[in-house]
Amino acid sequence: MKYGYARVSSSAQNLEAQLKQLEEFGCEKIFKEKVSGRKKDNREEFKKLLDTVKEGDVIVVTKLDRFARSTKDALSTIEYLNSKGVGLVILNMGGDKVDTSTAIGKLMVTVLAGIAEFEADMIRERQLEGIELAKQRGVYKGRPKTYSEKHKGLEHALELFRNRHVNKLTVNEIAEITKISRATIYREAKRLNID
């Protein structure tokens, strides 16, 4: 049986293009999810797919990055599929279709997954270099603060925190009353030297 797997990284993204390609390739059942691929544990549908397939089945994905996030992840999953007698077809691998049940397909996946991981690492490295240069120029400020000094909820939380010896409130209670997180209350209290 041919099983399709379609994934996008966020709920705002659309699965339609992947679903169309998988259906056109003849997938009889398609597992789909809208979740980041960074952590394999978050991919519930992918886990169901791996539990479902049996010897002679084929998993079809549109691109390798929909299937795995790193070379190691791709190779270990492909090895697991091979041990179960399950094939993997990647519809667009550098413009070609790759079938891991063939020797050349295995080689192609290994090489291209390594290149994809290297490229992702280079992008991350360039991003960090750009941030460092922006900091040196004084134009990078980091993530904007959620709460400004004049935020009424934060002001109220800090006032209750400052007077907790009188009001007998715990930090959990203050957080619940003001809807300001405990971490924010502690961080701002420390910054302002409030005991």
C-alpha positions as CSV (number, residue, x, y, z in Angstrom):
1,M,0.0,0.0,0.0
2,K,1.2,3.6,-0.8
3,Y,1.0,5.9,2.2
4,G,1.5,9.6,1.8
5,Y,2.9,12.0,4.5
6,A,2.3,15.7,4.2
7,R,3.5,18.2,6.8
8,V,3.8,22.0,7.2
9,S,5.5,23.8,10.1
10,S,2.6,25.9,11.3
11,S,-1.1,26.0,11.2
12,A,-1.0,29.2,9.0
13,Q,0.6,27.2,6.2
14,N,-1.3,25.2,3.6
15,L,-1.0,21.5,2.9
16,E,-3.0,21.6,-0.4
17,A,0.0,21.4,-2.8
18,Q,1.6,18.4,-1.0
19,L,-1.8,16.6,-0.8
20,K,-2.4,17.1,-4.6
21,Q,1.1,15.7,-5.5
22,L,0.6,12.7,-3.1
23,E,-2.9,11.9,-4.5
24,E,-1.6,12.2,-8.1
25,F,1.2,9.7,-7.3
26,G,-1.5,7.3,-6.1
27,C,-1.3,7.4,-2.4
28,E,-4.2,5.5,-0.9
29,K,-4.0,7.0,2.6
30,I,-2.4,10.3,3.5
31,F,-1.2,11.2,7.0
32,K,-1.0,14.9,7.4
33,E,-0.1,17.4,10.2
34,K,0.7,21.0,10.8
35,V,3.6,20.9,13.3
36,S,7.2,21.8,13.3
37,G,9.5,19.0,12.3
38,R,12.3,20.0,14.7
39,K,11.2,17.5,17.4
40,K,10.2,14.1,16.2
41,D,8.1,13.5,19.4
42,N,5.7,16.3,18.4
43,R,4.9,14.6,15.1
44,E,2.0,12.4,16.2
45,E,0.7,11.6,12.7
46,F,4.3,10.6,11.6
47,K,4.5,8.2,14.5
48,K,1.1,6.7,13.6
49,L,2.4,6.3,10.0
50,L,5.5,4.5,11.1
51,D,3.4,2.2,13.3
52,T,1.0,1.5,10.5
53,V,3.3,0.6,7.6
54,K,4.3,-3.1,7.1
55,E,6.5,-5.0,4.8
56,G,5.9,-4.2,1.1
57,D,4.3,-0.8,1.9
58,V,5.7,2.5,0.5
59,I,5.8,5.9,2.2
60,V,5.7,8.9,-0.2
61,V,6.7,12.4,0.7
62,T,6.9,15.5,-1.6
63,K,10.3,16.6,-0.2
64,L,12.9,15.2,2.2
65,D,12.5,18.1,4.7
66,R,8.9,17.2,5.2
67,F,10.1,13.7,6.3
68,A,13.2,14.6,8.4
69,R,15.0,17.6,9.8
70,S,18.6,16.3,9.8
71,T,20.8,13.8,8.0
72,K,21.0,11.7,11.1
73,D,17.2,11.7,11.5
74,A,16.6,10.9,7.8
75,L,19.1,8.1,7.7
76,S,17.9,6.5,11.0
77,T,14.3,6.6,9.9
78,I,15.1,5.2,6.5
79,E,17.2,2.4,8.2
80,Y,14.1,1.7,10.4
81,L,11.9,1.5,7.3
82,N,14.3,-0.7,5.5
83,S,14.3,-3.1,8.5
84,K,10.5,-3.3,8.2
85,G,10.7,-3.9,4.4
86,V,9.1,-0.5,3.8
87,G,10.2,1.8,0.9
88,L,10.4,5.6,0.8
89,V,9.8,7.7,-2.3
90,I,10.7,11.4,-2.3
91,L,8.9,13.0,-5.2
92,N,11.1,16.1,-5.5
93,M,14.7,15.6,-4.6
94,G,16.7,18.1,-6.5
95,G,14.1,17.9,-9.3
96,D,14.2,14.0,-9.5
97,K,12.1,11.3,-7.8
98,V,14.1,9.2,-5.4
99,D,13.2,5.7,-4.3
100,T,15.2,4.5,-1.2
101,S,14.5,0.8,-2.0
102,T,17.2,1.1,-4.7
103,A,21.0,1.4,-4.0
104,I,21.2,4.7,-6.0
105,G,18.2,6.1,-4.1
106,K,19.9,5.4,-0.8
107,L,23.1,7.1,-1.9
108,M,21.2,10.1,-3.2
109,V,19.2,10.5,0.0
110,T,22.4,10.3,2.1
111,V,24.3,12.9,0.0
112,L,21.4,15.3,-0.4
113,A,20.3,15.1,3.3
114,G,23.9,16.0,4.2
115,I,23.9,19.0,1.9
116,A,20.5,20.2,3.2
117,E,21.7,20.0,6.8
118,F,25.0,21.8,5.8
119,E,22.9,24.5,4.1
120,A,20.7,24.9,7.2
121,D,23.7,25.2,9.4
122,M,25.2,27.9,7.1
123,I,22.0,29.9,7.2
124,R,22.0,29.8,11.0
125,E,25.6,30.8,11.1
126,R,25.0,33.8,8.7
127,Q,22.0,34.8,10.8
128,L,24.1,34.9,14.0
129,E,26.8,36.8,12.2
130,G,24.2,39.3,11.0
131,I,22.7,39.7,14.5
132,E,26.2,40.3,15.9
133,L,27.0,43.0,13.2
134,A,23.6,44.7,13.9
135,K,24.4,44.7,17.7
136,Q,27.8,46.3,16.9
137,R,26.0,49.0,14.9
138,G,23.4,49.5,17.7
139,V,20.4,48.6,15.5
140,Y,19.6,45.2,17.0
141,K,17.7,45.3,20.2
142,G,16.5,41.7,20.4
143,R,12.9,40.6,20.9
144,P,10.7,43.6,22.0
145,K,9.6,43.6,25.6
146,T,6.1,42.3,26.3
147,Y,5.7,44.7,29.2
148,S,6.8,48.3,29.4
149,E,7.5,50.1,32.6
150,K,4.1,51.7,32.3
151,H,2.1,48.5,31.9
152,K,-0.7,48.7,34.5
153,G,-0.8,44.9,35.1
154,L,2.9,44.7,35.7
155,E,2.8,47.8,38.0
156,H,0.0,46.2,40.0
157,A,1.9,42.9,40.2
158,L,5.1,44.6,41.4
159,E,3.1,46.6,44.0
160,L,1.5,43.4,45.3
161,F,4.9,41.7,45.3
162,R,6.5,44.7,47.2
163,N,3.7,44.5,49.9
164,R,3.3,40.7,50.1
165,H,4.5,40.8,53.8
166,V,1.4,42.8,54.5
167,N,-1.1,41.3,52.0
168,K,0.1,37.7,52.6
169,L,-0.2,36.9,48.9
170,T,2.1,34.3,47.3
171,V,3.7,34.9,44.0
172,N,1.4,32.3,42.4
173,E,-1.6,34.3,43.7
174,I,-0.2,37.6,42.5
175,A,0.4,36.0,39.0
176,E,-3.2,34.7,39.0
177,I,-4.7,38.1,40.1
178,T,-2.7,40.2,37.6
179,K,-2.3,37.7,34.7
180,I,1.5,38.4,34.8
181,S,3.7,35.3,34.8
182,R,5.7,34.4,37.9
183,A,8.9,34.6,35.8
184,T,8.2,38.2,34.7
185,I,7.3,39.2,38.3
186,Y,10.6,37.8,39.6
187,R,12.7,39.2,36.8
188,E,11.2,42.7,37.1
189,A,11.4,42.6,40.9
190,K,15.1,41.6,40.7
191,R,15.8,44.3,38.1
192,L,14.2,46.9,40.3
193,N,15.8,45.5,43.5
194,I,12.4,44.7,45.1
195,D,12.7,42.1,47.9
